[in-house]
Amino acid sequence: QVQLVESGGGLVQAGGSLRLSCAASGRTFAGYARAWFRQASGKEREFVAAISGSVNRTDYAASVKGRCTITRDNSKNTVYLQMNSLKPEDTVVYYCATKYGNFWRHDDYRYWGQGTQVTVSS
């Protein structure tokens, strides 16, 4: 059974940084696309960043491009999201997801984590 567990969320001041982690288990994920999404209360979940299953190609939402970096460590089945220059509007729940498929398509991720809260104080 596939499980994704996020960690690294918390409270940070505006302008600060956080690194989120998502550990996957249940199978080998070396060829799987990995991604981060986020969702504010009462709003739809939105795409943040994705990394391909091979050659580590990446894709970012315009709202985070230049401030966030997605990386993966296949030896640990873990994907990371380094977030810098955080803003109060980045205060949402972040979810990781994975699928076997094209990393540039954002609407068909199959497996999801439970989410981790990020709060940015002004």
C-alpha positions in Angstrom: 0.0 0.0 0.0 1.4 3.4 -1.0 1.8 5.9 1.7 3.1 9.5 1.5 4.0 11.3 4.7 4.8 15.0 4.7 6.9 16.8 7.3 8.7 20.0 7.8 5.7 22.4 8.0 5.4 24.9 10.8 5.5 28.6 11.7 7.9 30.9 10.1 8.3 34.7 9.8 7.7 36.4 6.5 10.9 36.3 4.4 12.0 33.1 6.1 12.5 29.6 4.7 11.2 26.1 5.2 12.0 22.7 3.7 9.1 20.3 3.3 9.8 16.6 3.0 7.6 13.8 1.7 8.6 10.2 2.3 7.0 7.6 0.2 6.6 3.9 1.0 4.9 0.9 -0.4 6.8 0.5 -3.7 9.7 1.8 -5.7 9.1 5.4 -6.8 12.2 6.0 -8.9 10.1 6.3 -12.1 7.2 8.1 -10.6 6.5 11.8 -10.9 6.4 13.6 -7.6 4.6 16.9 -6.9 3.6 19.4 -4.3 0.2 21.0 -4.1 -1.3 23.4 -1.6 -4.8 24.3 -0.4 -6.1 27.2 1.5 -9.2 26.8 3.6 -12.3 27.2 1.4 -10.3 27.2 -1.8 -9.4 24.6 -4.4 -6.2 22.8 -4.2 -3.5 24.3 -6.5 -0.4 23.0 -8.1 3.0 24.2 -6.6 5.8 22.1 -8.1 6.5 18.8 -9.8 9.6 16.7 -10.7 9.7 14.0 -13.3 10.3 10.4 -12.6 13.6 10.4 -14.5 16.2 13.1 -15.5 14.6 15.3 -12.8 12.9 17.8 -15.0 10.9 20.3 -12.9 7.8 22.5 -13.3 6.6 25.3 -11.0 3.6 27.4 -10.5 4.1 31.0 -11.4 3.3 32.0 -7.9 6.3 30.2 -6.5 8.8 30.1 -9.3 12.1 31.6 -8.2 11.2 31.0 -4.5 10.8 27.3 -4.4 12.9 24.3 -5.4 11.7 20.7 -5.7 14.2 17.9 -5.5 14.1 14.2 -4.9 16.3 11.5 -3.4 15.3 8.2 -4.9 17.5 6.3 -2.5 15.2 7.5 0.3 12.0 7.6 -1.8 11.7 11.2 -0.6 10.9 14.5 -2.3 11.6 17.9 -0.9 10.3 21.4 -1.4 12.6 24.2 -0.4 10.7 27.4 0.1 12.4 30.7 0.5 11.2 34.3 0.8 8.0 33.1 2.3 5.0 35.4 2.3 1.9 35.4 4.5 -0.1 34.3 1.5 1.9 31.1 1.5 0.0 30.1 4.7 -1.8 27.0 3.6 -1.7 23.2 3.9 0.9 21.6 1.6 0.3 18.2 0.1 2.6 15.9 -1.7 1.5 13.5 -4.4 2.8 10.9 -6.8 1.9 9.1 -9.9 3.3 7.1 -12.8 2.9 9.5 -15.6 3.8 12.8 -17.1 5.0 15.3 -14.5 3.7 18.3 -16.5 0.1 17.1 -16.2 -1.2 18.2 -12.8 -4.8 16.8 -12.6 -4.2 13.1 -12.4 -2.1 12.4 -9.4 -3.1 9.2 -7.8 -1.5 9.0 -4.4 -1.7 11.8 -1.8 -0.2 12.6 1.6 -2.2 13.9 4.5 -0.8 17.4 4.3 1.4 19.6 6.4 0.5 23.1 7.6 2.7 26.1 6.8 2.0 29.3 8.6 3.9 32.5 7.6 3.5 35.4 10.1 3.8 39.0 8.9 
